[in-house]
Amino acid sequence: MRILLVIVVLFVSEIVFSQSNVLTKEDTLIGSNTSYRAWWDVKTYMLSVKPDFETKTIVGINIIGYKVVADSLPFVLQLDLQEPMQMDSVYLDGASFSNFKKEKNRWLLTLPKQEKKSVHYISTFFSGKPKVAKNPPWDGGWVWKKDSLGNPWMSVACQGAGASVWVPCKDIQSDEPESCTLNITVPDSLVGIGNGKLIKKYKTLAQNNFTTYEWEVTNPINSYDIIPYIGKYTLLHDSVQGENGKLITDYWVLNYHVAKAKSHLKPNVIKTLKCLEHWFGHYPFYEDSYKIVEAPYLGMEHQSNVAYGNSYLNGYAGMDRSKTGWGLKWDFIVVHETAHEWFGNSVTAKDVADNWIHEGFASYAEALFTECEFGKEAGNDYCAGVKKFIDNDIPLIGQYGVKKEGSGDIYNKGSQVIHMIRQLVDDDEKFRLLLRDVSKHFYHKIISTQEFEEYLILKTGKDLKPFFNQYLRTTQIPRLEYKLTKKNLQFRYVELHRWI
Ligand SMILES: [Zn+2]
């Protein structure tokens, strides 16, 4: 019997998925670096907010410092602030300013001519009843809850909705302020927690029975990461010795969860930071400290202010997504959200269409953490276990310039993409050094998929272009074709690469 075995490996590299969504001018104004945005570079936000739990309203000020980076005529500056929030008054460099108009969810300020390289400050006074998050963190907005003892518990989750759901800002991922302060004014019985380090807390005469907490971030930060948490919190202060020396690791938890934080959260955080520093290089925000804050929703990667709502349980809300057993041996939210400090917060995608970089690495960190704790085979098992969630519905890269992410596959398929790069490198130590290189090369930078690809091709010396095209820009996976024929009792094996 002769059997002819023909194996055809199909790489589909040129088919680019087109989405049929009808896009509007509104989508472009939200998602593009338009002429209302490109000429000015955000340098800082000095933000103050005071929420009122009873009326579910907030009042605040955001002083936006920016630098003129291009000549622009006319000098129209777009600030984003979503309805029903209102901008009450505006000051330009300290003087009252009224030459602005509202267009739905944005405010267009027509400014006098400003010299290139000059720095200016726009103070925006805002107020209103911000959109309430229906299902935080996925459907975002303000969160008004009570803890189990009936105390007010408030926060915001706005990765999808954008920070402009509550505060006037330049709501696009490609421009981050290089520093930020957040003043949170709360009733004396509560605590206000923000990003970075607590600079001071103080009372003013005009705010009887209220205390203001002033927080400061000294590194670039995504606007959706700038988040206040307000509740009856207690601080569990700690530090670890990391790759860059002493790293403050603070745990802000509801006051009746201190014991659980000590027994569950602390060991998970210590192991996570150690493992991720090993694979990704040093934690990217030593100056601002590491902080994890109990949140009234599952979790979010708020920079140096990680939201934690996983009920002090291992797994993902107590479940093992991988169904391998490994996922129940550690706290998913601690690992995944902490990993975003490297990928998402330090290395940030220019356009949300490239958010697979954030989620692919954070999801792969789950496998790496499993490997750190239980060995390489366990990590591989976990990685294989979550593969079943891949839908291949639309590509990982979304639509540029219109604030459209790619498929939900940016998590699990994104993770597999990183894992496949590891197989192509075929040397674990080289792969680890590659990840550390990526994290160092793009440290505190805003990048595109293309820049990421080019860097990986350079560092690996491999032509990864067809690989990236296949897995990031199409939904097709390589297909194995074979044909069996019988002739003279011989086997023949033919391998054929077919490119479409
Ligand atoms: Zn994530």
Boltz pocket constraint, residues with backbone or C-beta under 6 A from the ligand:
constraints:
  - pocket:
      binder: B
      contacts: [[A, 336], [A, 340], [A, 358], [A, 359], [A, 362]]
      max_distance: 6.0
